[in-house]
Amino acid sequence: MNGGVETALVLGATSDIGHAIVHTLALLAALDAITHAHGGRVYLAKDACCAPERVRQGYPQRDAFNAVRTEAVGETSRFASTLSRRLAL
């Protein structure tokens, strides 16, 4: 086992799973804020829950990238992914 959710399932503590997830997401948001405060940014290839505004703060050239992408392929979703849709990239 490698995580709290799986451990909770084994122990039969399914009512605590939602509570654990909320606290885990809050912890991750706090760690993202600390990272940003020290000049860091989220590693997008490994991200699963970062907020779009945190990405905008960490990647100031995002608008320039979007302009180049739009110029190259137009307003299509050819280069879209679940991550890019979630983070409005």
C-alpha positions in Angstrom: 0.0 0.0 0.0 1.2 3.5 -0.8 -1.3 5.9 0.5 -3.8 7.0 3.0 -6.9 6.3 0.9 -5.9 2.7 0.3 -5.0 2.3 4.0 -8.4 3.7 5.0 -10.1 1.2 2.7 -8.3 -1.7 4.2 -9.2 -0.5 7.7 -12.9 0.0 6.7 -12.7 3.7 7.4 -14.5 4.8 4.2 -16.3 7.6 5.9 -12.9 9.3 6.6 -11.8 9.2 2.9 -13.5 12.4 1.9 -12.1 14.1 5.0 -8.6 12.9 4.2 -8.8 14.0 0.6 -9.9 17.5 1.6 -7.0 17.8 4.0 -4.5 16.4 1.4 -5.7 19.0 -1.2 -5.3 21.8 1.4 -1.8 20.6 2.2 -0.9 20.5 -1.5 -2.3 24.0 -2.0 -0.2 25.3 1.0 2.9 23.6 -0.4 2.3 25.2 -3.8 2.0 28.6 -2.1 5.3 28.1 -0.2 7.0 27.0 -3.5 5.6 30.1 -5.3 6.6 32.4 -2.4 10.2 31.2 -2.8 10.3 31.8 -6.6 9.5 28.2 -7.6 6.7 26.9 -9.7 4.6 23.8 -10.2 6.1 21.0 -12.3 3.3 20.6 -14.8 4.2 17.1 -15.9 3.6 15.8 -12.4 0.8 18.0 -11.3 -2.7 16.7 -10.5 -4.4 19.4 -8.5 -2.8 22.8 -9.0 -5.1 25.8 -9.5 -5.1 27.6 -12.8 -4.2 30.9 -11.1 -1.1 29.3 -9.5 0.1 28.2 -13.0 -0.5 31.8 -14.3 1.7 33.1 -11.5 4.4 30.5 -12.1 4.6 30.7 -15.8 4.5 34.4 -16.8 5.3 33.5 -20.5 2.1 31.4 -20.8 0.3 34.1 -22.8 3.2 34.3 -25.3 3.2 30.5 -25.6 -0.6 30.6 -26.3 -0.1 33.3 -28.9 2.5 31.2 -30.8 0.3 28.0 -30.5 -2.7 29.9 -31.8 -0.7 31.3 -34.7 0.6 27.9 -35.6 -2.6 25.8 -35.3 -5.4 28.3 -35.0 -8.1 28.1 -32.4 -8.3 24.3 -32.5 -7.8 21.9 -29.6 -5.1 20.0 -31.6 -2.7 20.3 -28.7 -5.2 20.1 -25.9 -5.0 17.6 -23.0 -6.9 17.1 -19.8 -4.2 19.0 -18.0 -4.3 22.0 -20.5 -8.1 22.1 -20.2 -8.1 22.0 -16.4 -5.4 24.7 -16.1 -6.8 26.8 -19.0 -3.5 26.6 -20.9 
